[in-house]
Amino acid sequence: MRGTEPDRQTLRGAIALATRAPSVHNTQPWRWVIGAGSVQLYADWGRQVPATDPDGRDLLVSCGAALHHLRIALAALGWASEVHRLPNPAEPAHLAAIETRPHEPTARDVALAAAIARRRTDRRRFSSWPVPAELLDVLGVHVAYEGAFAVPVRDPVARFQLSGAIAQAAVVQEANPDYTVELAIWSGRGRSARDGVLAASTLGSGRAGPGAPPMRAFRHGTLVEPEGKRYDEQAALVVIATSGDGQLCRLRAGEATSAALLAATDLGLATCPLSQPLEVGDTRRMIRDDILDATAVPQLLIRVGWAPASAGPLPESPRRDPDEVIGATPTGGDLPA
């Protein structure tokens, strides 16, 4: 008979799935503490990439995505989560306390947990098949449940403006020598790496073919485009936005991003988060004012589409071992074995 609390092995397995969440430059900027009856999530500010993410937005969004991944993993393992976000104002790095209670997994829980292992960031061009509006609506429902907004950018003029903002942000960042050094440190990794961006998962340039928006240009990328004729891709661009821009909103935006990415993966869609235009103040404000009509704060973009039939499998991004990101309980308490 199952007890009233998950054992350590169950929580360690859930955290292992949570660490599959996407993060800026795959820095995995989180730390978990297993306590008596709860799991604590902390931001690891030692893994901030300050030239890329000077205000820590990407780091908090990344941690929010890991928090949602944990919730999904626990649900599939038979445990519902009660999350207390920012539980200790005196300790801003303490992002969440997660308590659990027994829960009967649903088919949806299992499907989304299975999507965690299948999800990849796909920087290649997507196909010429448009994403149906009803599927984008499904993603919007998942995002809304996490307290954020999913805004598809459908108007051609708005898409042109958005592509221009992405390109402008790239120019600004690439003119900063600290940024280019930082990007070189965290990218071009080999398959034995435990963090950072693999060379095998990035293109050699910042463009994924005709019709695709510009993306962050990683040097030494070895990923190749799918075979076949050139065409204009018909990817959707979705802005993940929140009502405000505090620490809680950024954490929530990460949870919403995870919800959208896992739902899209479950639907068979390919995805690629785009944070670059939100890392530069001028382009972030342009997206807020011109794309969102100053009614919400943009936190992340997601490119969503269908992978071409000729697209091969993408490599699995490296991850640190759970023991590297799980700390000791602050009070010395423990969970039942």
N, C-alpha and C positions, 0 to 999 in steps of 0.2 A: 504493500500500500504506500502510495506516495505521501511524503510529509507535507508540512505547511510551508516549507522553504526549500528552494533548490540547493543541492549540494554544490561543493566547490567545483567538481568536475563539470557539472552542468553550466555553471556560470563561466568557467574558463572556456567552454565550447562556444557559448554565446558571445563572449568577448572576441574570440578568434574570428567569428563571422563579422562582428562589428568592425574589426580592423580592416575588413575588405572595403570599407567606405572610401570614396574618392577624397583626396585632399590636395591642397595646392602643392605642386611639384612632388606629389606623393611623399610629403614630409611626415605624414602620420603624427600630427602634433597633439597627441592626447595621452593621458595617463589614467589608468583605472585603479581603484582601490576597492577590494572586496572586504566588506565589513559584515557584522552579524546582522543578517536579514536585509542587506542592501548592497548596491554597487554604487560607487561614487565616480563621477567623471570630472577630471581636471584638464584644463588647458595646459599644454607643455609649451610655455612661452620661449623656452630655449630652442625650440624648433621653428620659431618664426623666421620668415624670409623677409627682412625689413626693406630691401630694395624693391622687391616685388609687391609686398603687402605691408606698406608702412603703417597703416592704422589697425592692422590685425583683423580686418574684415574676413579675408580668406581663411584665416586660422579658425575663427569662430564658426564660420559656415562649415568648414571641414569637420569640426567637433560636433556640430549639430547633425551632420550626415551620419557620423559614427553612432550618435545617440539613437537616431531612428533605426539604423541597422541593428543595434542591440535590442531595441523594442521588438522588432520583427523576429529576430532570432529567438528571443525568449518566448514570444507567442507561439512560434512553431514547436518549441520544446515543451509547451504546456504551462507557461507562466505569463500572466498578464502583468503589465508594468504600471506602476503609479509613479509619475515623474515629478519631482520637485526641482524646478529650474532656478538657478542662481539662489541656492538655499542659504548662503551665508554672505551677506553684503560686505562683511569685513574681509572676506577672502575671495576676490574677484576671479581667481583662477579656478575656483570650485564651481563648475558649471551646472552640475545636476546630481541629485540623489535619486536613485531608482530603487523603489521597493517593489516586491513581487507578491502575487497571490496565485493560487492554482487556477488554471484556465484550460478549457477544452479547445485544442487547436481546431481552427476551421480550415477548409480547403484553401481559402484565400491566404491565411497565414502561411501555410505550407508552400503555396505557389510563390509568394513574395520572398520567402526565405530561400527557396531554390534559385530565385533570380539573383540573389546576392553573388553566388558563385559564378553565374553566367555573365554578369554585367561586365562590360569593358568600355573604356573610353575609345571611341573609334574616330580617328582624325582623318581617315580616308574620305574620298568623295562618296556621297550617298547616291541612290539611284534616281532615275527621272520619274519615279512614281510618287505622286503627292501623298502626304499623310492626311487621311480623312479627318474632317472637322470633328466628327464624333469621337475619334480616338484622342484628339487633343482635349476634348471636353472631359474624357475619363481622367486624363492626367490632371486637369484643372480641379476635379473633385478631390483627388488625392492630396493635391497641394493645399486646397482650402481647408481640408480636415486638419492640416498642420498649422493653421493660422496664418497662411500667406496667400499670395495671389499668383496665378499663372496667366500671363498675358501673351497670347500668340501675336506676333507681329506680322500681320497679313498684308497691310497696305504696301504697294510697291515703293512708294516714296519713303515711307517709314523704314522699310528694309534697306533702302539705299542709304538713308541717314545712319542706320545702325551699323552697316558695313563700314561707312566712313568713320564712325566713332571707334570701331575696332582697329582700323588701320591707323588712325591718329594716335591711339593709345600705344600701339606698337612703336611708332616713330618716337614718341616721348620716352618710352622705357628704354629703347635701344640706344638712345643718346646718353643714357646714364651708365658710365663704366661700372658702377657697383652692381647694377642690374645684370649686365652681361657676364660679369664674373660669377654672380650668384646663380644665374641660369646654367652656366657651364659646370658649376659644382654639383648641381642637383639633377643634371640631365646627361644623356649619353651613357647611361649605366649599362653594364653587362648583366647577363642572366643570373649571376651569382649574387647580385646586390640584394639588400634587404629593404631598401627604400630608394627614393629618387625615381626619375623617369627613364625607362629603358630606351636605348637607341632603337630597338626593334619595334617600339610602339609609336615612334614619331616620324613624321615626314622630314625630308631634308629642307623643306621650305615651309612658309606659313600659309600656303594655299592648298586646298584639297580639290582643285579642279574647277572647271567652269560652273558658275552659278553658286559656288560655295563662298561663304564669308571668309575673310582672312582670319587666320588663327595664329596663336603664338608660334613663332619660328624657333624651333630647337635645332641647334647645330648637331651634326653627326647623326642625324636620324637615318635609319635604314629601312623604314617601313615603305613598302611599294604600293602603288595604286592598283586596284583590281584591273585585270585585263579586259580588253574590249574597247569599243569606240568611245570617243569623247562625247559628252553630252552635258547639258545643264542640269545639275541636281535640283531636286524639288524638296529640299529639307525645310522643315518648319523651324522658326526661331521663336523661342519662348522665353520671356523675361520672368524670373522669379522675383517677386517684390513683396515688401512688407509695408505696414502703415507707418512705421517709425524706423529709426536707425540706431537704437541702443543695442547693448550687448544681448538682451533677450531677443530682440527682433532678428539679429544676425544668427543667433543659435536656432531660432525657429525657421529661418530661411534655409539653414542646412538640413533640418529635418524635412522640410518641404522638398528640397532638392532630392534627397534620398528617396522620398515617396514617389516623386515623378520618375526618377531614373529606374527604380525597381518596377514600377507599373509599366513603363515603356518596355523594359526588357521582357516582362511577362507577356506583353502583347507582340513580341517579336521585332520591336523597333530597335534601331541603332541610335546611340546617343553620344554627345560630346559636350561636356560643360565648358563654358567660355567665361573666364573670370577677368581676362585682361582689360576690357574697357571699363570695368568697375574699379580697377586699381589705380586709375588716374582721375584726379578730381574733376578736371574739365569735361572729360568724356562721360564720367558718371553723372554729372549735372545735366549734360545734354540729353542723355537717355531719360533721366527723370523728367526734364521739362518738355522735351520734344516728342518723346515716345510715350511717356506715361502721363502727359499733361499735368505734371506736378501734383498728381493725386496719390502717389505712392513712391516708395524708395526702392530703386532697383538693387538687388543683391547679387544676382548671377544670371547668366544667359545659358540656355540649353539648346543645342542644335539637335533636332530630332528628325529621323528619316528611316528609309529602308536601305539596308545594305544590299549592294548588287549581288546577283546570284553568283557572280564570279569571285566575290570577295572571300579570301581565305580566312582561317581563324586568326585571331589576334593573340599575342602572348599574354600570359597572366602577369599582372604587375607584381613586383616584389612586395613582400610584407615582412615586418619584424615579427619575431616569435612572440606569442602572447606573454610569455614570461618577462619579456623586455618592457612591456607596457603595463603590467599589473604590479602594483606596489603593495607593501605590507599594510595591514589595517592600522589606522592611527592609534586605536585604543588597545591593540593586542588581542581583540576579539577574533573569533573564528566562526566558521560555518560547520554544520554537521558534515562528517565525512561521507 
